[in-house]
């Protein structure tokens, strides 16, 4: 169907008529975007305070990333991993150098990288730790979100994610996020890994108690269990450091990255580990036709260099406290409407008390006034703008949020 100019209602109607009903978008039809700003099909301007769930950390259509994509598109985009490319090696080398691991396995989506981690952990458990075949177990936190494949939703603790999709893959045990006693109770002799987010994003930007990850790191080392850190949303500067695990003064055994790795242009993800873990893979044991393609590698490499050159990680560390301060002011002004404000860097959740208001209604009211965000778990509003966000945009966006919150308070 040829795309023609039309109204907001027309485009939303087409999606509702022909699309699967697996999303509930905010009623804004995006036409174009640049850096931290978005314009809809009616020409209205918005401040992007969502950053596509951290996928647009560099800002929309960063000129260096667009230029890198154009250069590569004039040469070659996809050949599959049947051959080498002159972009993949440099990208993997840069990624390993930045993250501090010896090996990286490129995929496309974050969920694919999580599946890669699960396969690696199990094979490591059998071939290195000596767990009997078919009996490896991975510990996962209640409230986790690691993607939406059938294996991953199978170990979710959210009933809505699981309903109607079983039977599920066995081999996972749950613990309470931030609770070492719960981890110790869930573990057994066949535990091969702990798969965990440094901050639980979909659960509502939930941070662990201080010292938890240090204790978890020590416990994993003592019990010969892999600590696998899922930083698909938290990584690459979102929390004010390159990786969220740095805040805890630890190093995981493996790292999962995605979203921002593609610079907001392409799906790019990766699973990283040292050779002692990664080398359980051999030719034929894992792969992806598009994973590590020449175009993706060229864009991702440029994205890492932009993060360095433009000091976007440091920028997140500087802008995060301002965003937190302004959102805490909103909490104070909104009274009982806002139960909590929590987060780290440019990743903050505002918890709305459902007895006093609706997070969804607040999100839609903000959109009507030019600020884009999104609710999660029905009560938490996320604020995760591109790392390029300016103080002026933070001030304007939070001022609008404050006005909306005060009005909703009544």
N, C-alpha and C positions, 0 to 999 in steps of 0.2 A: 504494500500500500504506500503510495507516494505521500510523503509528509507535507502537509499544508498548514498555513497559519490558522490558529483556532483559539478558542477560549479555554480558560481553566476547566470549565465544566466539561467541554468536549474531550479533552485529553484524559481527565479522570474517568469519564464515562467509557472511553475506549479500553482503559486498563481494567476497569471493573467488568466490562463485557467479555473481553478476550483473555484476561490474565487469571492465573490461579489466585485464590483468595488467601494466600499465605502471608500477606503483609497488611498492615493497617497504617498507611502513610499519613503524615500531616498533609492537609489539603493545599499543598503548594506545588505548582508545576514548574520545575526549573528549566530555564531556557539557556542560560549561560552563567559562567562564574569566573572570577579572577581573584586570586589570593584569598582574602577572607570575606569577599563579598559575592553574593549570588543575586541573580535577577530572574524573575519569573516571566511567563509568556505574556503577561500584561505590562511588563516593564518595571514592576515594583522591585525595589532594592531591599536586600536582607543582609544582616550580619550572620555569618556562619559560625555558630557556637557548638557545632557538632563534629565538624571535621571528618564526616563519614566514618564515625566510630574509630577514629585515629588513622584512617587510610589516607587522609589529605593533610598530613602533618606539615608538608612543605608549602601548603597553600594551593589553591586551585590553579592548574596550568602554569606551574612555575616555569619561567622562560627557559632556564637551562635544561630542565627535564624535557620540555617540548622540543627544544632544539636537538637534544640527544636522540629522542625518538625519531625525529625527522631524518637525521643523518643515518640512523640505522635502517629506517624503512626504505631508504634509497639503495640499500645494499642487500640485506637479507633479513628475514624476520624469523622464520621457523624452518628447521630442517629435521627436527627430532634429535634425540641424543645418540642416533646411530653414527653421528660424526662429531668431531670436535668443532669448536667455534673460537674466534679470536676475541669474543667478549666474555664468555663464561669464566675462563680462567682468571682474568683480571678482577672480575666481580667477586668470585669466591675468595681470592687472595685478600681483597680489601675487607670483605665481610669477616673473615676469620681474624684478620689483624685487629679490626675494631672491637670484635666481641671477645677475643682472647681464646679461641678454640682452634684445634688443628684441622678439622674437617667441617665441611658444610654440604648438605644435600638439598638442592633446590627443588621446590615444588611450585604450585600456583596459589592455592588458597590456604588460609590458616588451618582449616579443618584437615586438608591433605597433609600438612606438616605435622599435625597432632597424630594422625593415623600413622605417619612415618615413625614418629617417636614411640608409639605403642608397639609397632612391629620390631623396632630396634631393641626396646627394653625387654621384650619377651625373648628374642633370640639371644640377647646378652645373658638373660637369666638362665637359659638352657645351656649355652655353649661356654659361658665364662663362670657363672656362679654355680652351675651344676644342679639346677632345679629339675626335677623329673619332667619329661616331655609332657606338654599339655596341662601342666599344673601351675604355671606362673601366674602371680597375682600382682595387680597394680593398685596402689592406694590412691583414692581421689577424694576431694573435699565435697562435703554437702554444700549446695549452693553454687557448684562449679558451672562454668560455661566454657567448653572447649571446641564448640562447633555443632554441626547438625547432621553429621552422618549417622547411620543407624547404630554403629558401634558406640559412637560418642554419646548420643542421646540415651543409649542403654545404660550408661553409668551416671546420667544426670539424676539429680534428686527432685527435679521439677516434674510434677505429674503431667502438666500440659505439654511438655516436650516429648513425653513418652507415650501418651495415650493413643492406642490404636496402632502402634508401630512394632510391637513385639512379634516373635521372640527376640531376645537380645543376647549379645555375646557375653558369656560368663568371664570371670577372671578379674573382677574389680571389687574392691572393698571400700567402704566409705568411712571418713572421719570428719570431725568437726573442724572447720577452718580456724586456725590459730590455736588449737588445743593439742599440745604434745601428748597428754595422757590419752586422748582419743586415738591418736596415731598409734601409740604403743599397743592399745587394746585391739586395734584393727589389724595390726601386722601379724605375720606368721612366718614359718620357715620358708615358704614359697614366695614371699614378697620380693619382687625384683625391682620395683620403682615406686616413687611417689611423684605423681603428676599434679602440678599445682600452679595456680596463678599467684603472682606476688601481691596483686590487688584483685579482688573479685569484681569484675566489671558489670556483667549482666545482673549480678546479685544486688547491685546498687552502689557500686564503688565502695566496697568493704575492705578496710585495711586490717591486717593482723596486729595483735598486740606487740609492743616493742620486745625484741629478743626472741620472738618465735622462730624466725628463719635461721638465726644463729644456732638455736637448739635443734632445729630440724636438720640443719647441715651436719652437725655433730652426730646426731642419731643415725643419719643415713650412712655416714662414714663408718661409724662403729659397727653397723649391722650389714654392711656391704650391700646397700640399697642405692640405686640411682636416684638422684634428685633431678627431676626434669621440670624446668621452669618455662611455663607458657606465657610468653610476653608478646603475643600477637597484637594486643592492644597497648600494653604498658611499655613496650620496648621502643628504642630509637628516639629517645628524648622526651617522650610524653610526660614523664614524672619529674623532669628536671635533671636527670642523669641519662647517659646513653642507655642504661638498662636498670630496671627497678631493683634488681638484686644488689646493685652497688650501694643502695641506701642501707642495706642490711649487713654490709661488710662480708659478704660470702661469695662463693662461686659455685654455681650448680654443675652437675655432671653433664647436662645437656640443656640446650636453649632452643625454644621455638619462636620464630619470628614470622611476621606477615604484614598485612595491611600497609603501614607506612613504607615498607620495603619496596613497594611498587611506585612510590612517589605520587600516588593519587592518579596514575595513568593506567596501570596494568595490575592484574593479580600476580603478585610475586610473594613466595614464602620460602622458608628454609628451616631445616633442622640442623643444629650444630652440636658437635661433640668432639672429644679428642679421639685419636686413632684407636685407643684401647676399647672404646665403645663403638664407634662408627664402623670399624672394620669387620663387624659381624656381617655386614652386607657384602655381597659378591655379585658379579654380573648375572642378571636374571632374577635376583631376589627382590628387587624393588625398582620402580621407575615411573616415568611420566612423559608422554609425548611432548607436552608443552613445557614441562618443568625445566627451567634453565635455558629456555630458548634465547636466541641471539638478541632479539629485541628487548625482552624482559631483562636480560643481564646488562645490556647497555644502559637502560633506564635506571635500574637499581644501583648500578655502580655510580652513575652521576648523582643519584639521590643521596648516597652515602657521602659523596664529596661535597654536596651542597650543605648537608647537615654540619659538616666540619667547617667549610669555608665561611658560611654565614652564621656560624656559632648558634645554631637553632636550639641545641640542647641547653646551652647557657641562657638563651632567651627564655626558654620554658621555665628555667629555675628563677629567672627574674620576674616574669609575668605571673607565675603561679601565685605567689603571695598577694599580689594586687587583686587577682581574681578571687582568691579566698577571702580577703578582707572585705571586698565589696559584697560578696554573697553572705557573709556573716552579718553585714549591715542590713541586708534584705531580711535575714532571719529575725533580727531584732525588730525591724519595722513591721514584719508580718505577724508577729505574736504567735499564737498557737498553731497557725497554718503550717509553719516550717518546724519539723521536729529535730532536724540535724543537718549540718553541712560538713561534709568530709571528703577528703581526697588528698592528692599529692601532685605538685606541679600543675600542669594545665589539664588536669583530669579530676573534676570535682562533681560530686553528687549532692543534690539538695533534696532531702527527704520530706515529702509532704504528708501531713497527717490526714488520712482519708476522712476522719470525722469532721474536718474543717474545710476540706477542699479537694479538688481533683487535679492530679498532676497532668493528665491529658488535657483538661480544659485550660490549665495555665499555659501549657505548651502551645495550644492552638491560639490562645489570646496573644501570646508573644509573637507568634508568626504573623498574626494580623497587623502587628505594629513593627514588623521588620526584624525579628530576631528568630533564628532557627535553632531549635534544640530538640530533644526527644526524651520521652519518658521510658523508664524500664521498670519492670515488676509493678507497674501501675501506680507506684508511689514516689519514685525517685526521678528527678529531672537531671539529665546529664549536661555538663558544660565541659566540652573538650574541643576548643577552637584550634585551627591551625597554629603551629608553633610560631608563625610569622605575625600573630595578632599583635596589635599595637595597644598602648595604654588608652588611647582615645576610644578605640573600638570596645575595649573592656568596659570603660566607663559608660559608654552609651548603651551597650547591651544590658548591663546590670541595672542601669537606671530604669530602662524599660521593664525589666523583670520586677524591679521593686514596685513600680507603678501598678503593674498587673497584680502582684501579690497583695498589695495594700487594698486594691479594689476588691479582690476576691475575699479578703479577710472580712470586709464589710464594716 
